[in-house]
C-alpha cells in the first residue's frame, strides 16, 4: 500500500513540474508570468547530516518538525536526547 502512495505522489510532483515548466500555476493550471521552479515542493530526503555530531544518518533518525523546510529537525534523535538530558539535569541542580 505505501508504494502506491509514493507512485501517486511522484505523479503529482511530475504534473506540478510540467505545469511550472509551461509557466502555469501549479494548482489551477492557469498561465502565470514569472513562475519558476522554486515553487515546487522539495523531494523527500532519504538522509540528512546532524548539525551536532556531523554524521549523515537516515531521515528516520531525525524528529519531524513542520517548520523546517525538509520537515525534520537538524539534530539527530541521539544528539537531541543527550541535549534534553543535559538541560534537564542543569535545571534540576539550580536552587
C-alpha positions in Angstrom: 0.0 0.0 0.0 2.7 2.6 0.8 4.3 2.1 -2.6 1.0 3.1 -4.3 1.0 6.3 -2.3 4.6 7.0 -3.4 3.7 6.5 -7.0 0.7 8.8 -6.7 2.9 11.4 -5.0 5.6 11.2 -7.7 2.9 11.5 -10.4 1.5 14.7 -8.7 5.0 16.2 -8.5 5.7 15.4 -12.1 2.4 17.1 -13.1 3.4 20.1 -11.0 6.8 20.2 -12.6 5.3 20.1 -16.1 2.9 22.9 -15.3 5.7 25.1 -13.9 7.8 24.3 -17.0 4.9 25.5 -19.1 4.6 28.7 -17.0 1.4 27.7 -15.3 0.2 27.9 -11.7 0.8 24.5 -10.0 -2.7 24.1 -8.7 -5.0 25.9 -11.2 -3.1 25.3 -14.4 -3.5 28.9 -15.4 -0.6 30.8 -17.0 1.3 32.9 -14.5 4.1 35.3 -15.7 7.4 34.8 -13.9 6.6 31.5 -12.3 9.7 29.5 -11.6 10.7 26.0 -10.4 11.4 27.2 -6.8 7.6 26.9 -6.2 7.9 23.1 -6.4 7.8 21.0 -3.2 11.1 19.5 -2.1 11.6 15.9 -2.8 11.5 13.8 0.4 15.1 13.4 1.6 16.5 9.9 2.4 19.5 11.0 4.5 20.5 14.1 6.5 23.6 15.3 8.3 23.3 16.1 12.0 24.5 19.6 12.9 25.7 18.4 16.4 27.6 15.2 15.7 28.2 15.8 11.9 27.2 12.2 11.0 25.0 11.5 7.9 22.1 9.4 9.0 18.8 8.1 7.5 15.9 10.5 7.8 14.2 8.2 10.2 16.9 9.2 12.8 15.6 12.8 12.9 12.4 14.0 14.7 9.8 15.7 12.5 9.4 19.4 12.6 6.9 21.0 10.2 8.5 24.4 10.4 11.7 23.1 8.8 11.9 23.2 5.0 12.5 19.4 4.7 10.1 18.7 7.6 12.8 17.3 10.0 14.9 18.8 12.8 18.6 19.4 12.2 19.8 17.3 15.2 19.5 13.5 15.1 17.4 11.8 17.8 20.5 10.6 19.7 22.1 14.1 19.9 18.7 15.7 20.7 18.1 13.2 23.5 21.5 14.0 25.0 20.8 17.7 24.8 17.4 17.3 26.5 19.0 15.2 29.3 21.8 17.7 29.8 19.4 20.6 30.1 17.1 18.6 32.4 19.9 18.0 34.9 21.2 21.6 34.6 17.8 22.9 35.5 17.3 20.3 38.3 20.6 21.4 40.0 19.6 25.1 40.1 18.1 26.0 43.5 
